[in-house]
Amino acid sequence: MNRRERRSAAKRGQISPAQAASFTSVHNANAAEEFESGIWHHQAGRLAEAEACYQRTLAMQPNHPDALYHLGLIARQVGRADLAVDLLGKAIRLKRTDPLYFLYHATTLQELARHDEALASYDKALVLLPDHAEIFYNRGLVLKALGRFEEALASLERASALKPEFAEAWNNCGVLQQQMRLFDRAIASFDRAVALNPAYAEAFHNRGVTLQELGRLEAALADHDKAIALAPDFAEAHNYRGVALQGLRRLDEAVASFDAALALHPAHADIHNNRAIALLQMRRYDEVLKSLTRAVTIAPDFVEAHHNIGCVLMELKRFKQALVSLDRAVALKPDYVDALNSRGVALQEMKQCERALEDFERAHQLAPDHPNALSGMMLCAGALCDWDRRASLADAAMARIRDGKPGVMPFTLLGYTGDLGLQLRCARNLVPAAAPLWTREVRHHDRIRIAYLSADFHNHATAHLMAGLFERHDRARFEIIGVSSGPDDGSAYRQRLTAAFDRFCDISEMSDAAVAGMLHEMEVDIAVDLKGHTKDARLEVLAHRPAPVQVSYLGYPGSTGADFIDYVIADAIVAPFEHQAFYSEKIVHLPHSYQANDSTRSIAAHTPTRQDAGLPERGFVFCCFNQSWKIGPETFDVWIRLLGAVEGSALWLFADHEPTMQNLRREAEKRGVDPARLVFARPLPPEDHLARHRLADLFLDTLPYNAHTTASDALWAGLPVLTQLGEGFSGRVGASLLNAVGLPELVTHSIADYETLARELATNPSRLAELRNRLAANRLTHPLFDTDRFRRHVEAAYFQMWDIAQRGEPPRSFAVGDGDSVATQ
């Protein structure tokens, strides 16, 4: 008979009320005994027996709060948190005065990530136990999970104050302070935690992570090592140890640490990603892609790993494949700034500048101080000849540089301004740093060892200019080494260049540090960088100072801003000594032009017809084969006025990008000229490209960035070049070349003089013919295309640099004379 039945029977007169009461008393006594038995089994770890006792207790006394509470504890112990919450909630409704009910209810809600409810339950527990350190501790963790960091920190600090020996509270204070970027306070908290518990591996690890944030990598590494010594299976400590080693450029050790972490936790996508980043610095691309592929297999929505795959594929020049990964990264995280910027770079490389510009603009909107987005916008706007946008970007770039902020790439800036002061400040923002390998030891070799470093030892403008010099260097006095970081395109130029060097080193899959180490072990005497701040540069190799003398030449027309580059090879026109204040390097003058040229370059015998080139059958042809980003509105205005002044004339430009051609045609039409008078040349093999110059009458140069190799191409092909002298190195190259080929009268000093002379030459056939005839004679007799004369001059410069270094003297500016004499400034 149950309780209700007994009461009903009493009402019906079957038993008396006294008898009913006695039954209840006995029943309660039995419930108490069952409950006590349950406690005994529970304490002994016999959970099934304890649960049965508690259930029998509730059968006899359904509102027994302690039985419900202990059933809740058993549910927690067997991993049934949802049931535990229900049971503990029922217990609380029956007995609201026991703080432990609220504490375990809150803890269980916390385990279920029901943080708001957990917080409310902890707060109720604190009403009953206001000085309970563990409640404040757990409450702090819940507030942290809710993103309420200030309140969370206050709660954890209260726990530490109530229980100063509470190491876990100090550790979690430190974790929260680290996330709040209160690094010094975090370090102090971790110090307290490990002082209280010297075997606290997690606290050592967390202190190491904070030290990494502060850039104190050696100290961070020591803490991770301590954590691993205490807990060898601590995968995250192995992971962060790898990150610290990577920051210290100890890349082999970093990879070993990541491997140790993965042995413990093979399905940890972050560790695979970190391993890939270290391998990328070592340029072990196949392994990088394997690690990243593993990361996204484990975590298909791992947005950073998708982005990194895209970046690696771009390094490998596999831009279409890169775009797939970058699209995935942006789809997963539309406001992912780095992925937007990287996709912009990929699109730009694929000559989809309009789409690239959209990505760069979006990245810049999201992160105005992003280091590359503004430069990407500038480059695309220039390539598209979008001059309105170009003007606004120029203002933003100049302001950023004047404010000392990074974000503008030095080479991009050259197309926007000739201001030497701004160029130097911009370059200095991107100078890498590294510990020097050469420590002033004196070297003695029978021949001076010169290493040329470039990514362009294939069919590239640099190779076109330099191949003859490499072949002609005096092997009795010099050993010439080629250090190639670029691709092997299988071209005739690549084959010619590899044969031209005494040693040819492909460093495309070597890290910067490894290359520097190789050059130092080879005891290179003079390292000549041919890239500077241009695309695919590896300036960080020379940041390690592998050689006693380090030189910037040809590729980057300006100062690198690097104190580890001793000299820049120039001439009196491109970098007069009066400009020394705008160069971190010491200026060295060659006697004619700084630019090497190859006098063996072949020109195709066949000249295409005007019809083949898309040119009108008759009429004067103004030509400019510079890249479109060099064309500015002021120069274009002159060109359009020339078309208006010279009846039947055409303007022949180089372009391989339809939107750019459309923009230039639109700009011509806006200025009242038939856009059909603009003709666009497509890329051709070098010999055929040189041959088509014969169809043009006058090459028109650009400013602030002149024609460089394109000017030499025109002059070698017999086409006169008209230039305007600019302010910076990049805007003075045309003048240098024209002086060296004996045509100084084609150098103008203002935009008005440039326009006047162009019109005169276009309308005075006899004067233009005289210039063409003189150029035809001079190209084989004057210094510009005299490769062997240039070789003697540059070797004299190298000897002087080496002599200064051998005497232990600091670099200094000097000029090489026509007879190879040297005059020091």
Buried (B, 14 or more C-beta within 10 A) or exposed (E): EEBEEBBBBBEEEEBEEEEBEEBEEEBEEBBBBBBEBBBEBBEEEBBEBBBBBBEBBBEBBEEBBBBBBBBBBBBBEEEBBEBBBBBBBBBBEBBEEBBBBBBBBBBBBBBEEBBEBBBBBBEBBBEBBEEBBBBBBBBBBBBBBBEBBEBBBBBBBBBBEBBEEBBBBBBBBBBBBBBBEBBEBBBBBBBBBBEBBEEBBBBBBBBBBBBBEBEBBEBBBBBBBBBBEBBEEBBBBBBBBBBBBBBBBBBEBBBBBBEBBBEBBEEBBBBBBBBBBBBBBBBBBEBBBBBBBBBBEBBEEBBBBBBBBBBBBBBBEBBEBBBBBBBBBBEBBEEBBBBBBBBBBBBBBBBBBBBBBBBBBBBBEBBEEBBBBBBBBBBBBBBBBBBEBBEEBBEBBBEBBEEEBBBBBBBBBBBBBBBBEBBBBBBBBBBBEBEEBBEEEEBEEEBBBBBBBBBBBBBBBBBBBBBBBBBBBEEEEBBBBBBBBBBEEEBEBBEBBBEBBBEBBBBBEBBBBBBBBBBBEBBBBBBBBBBBBBEBBBBBBBBBBBBBBBBBBBBBBBBBBBEBBBBBBBBBBBBEBEBBEBBBBBBBBBBBBBBBBBBEBEBBEEBBEBEEBEBBEEBBBBBBBBBBBBBBBEBBBBBBBBBEEBEEBBBBBBBEBEBBBBBBBEBBBEBEBEBEBBBBBEEBEBEBBBBBBEBBBBBBBBBBBBBBBBBBBBBBBBBBBBBBBBBBBBBBBBBBBBBBBBBEEBBBEEBEEBBEBBBEBBBEEEEBEEBBEBBEEBBEEBBBBBBEBBBBBBBBBBBBBBEBBBEEEEBBBBBBEEEBEBEEE
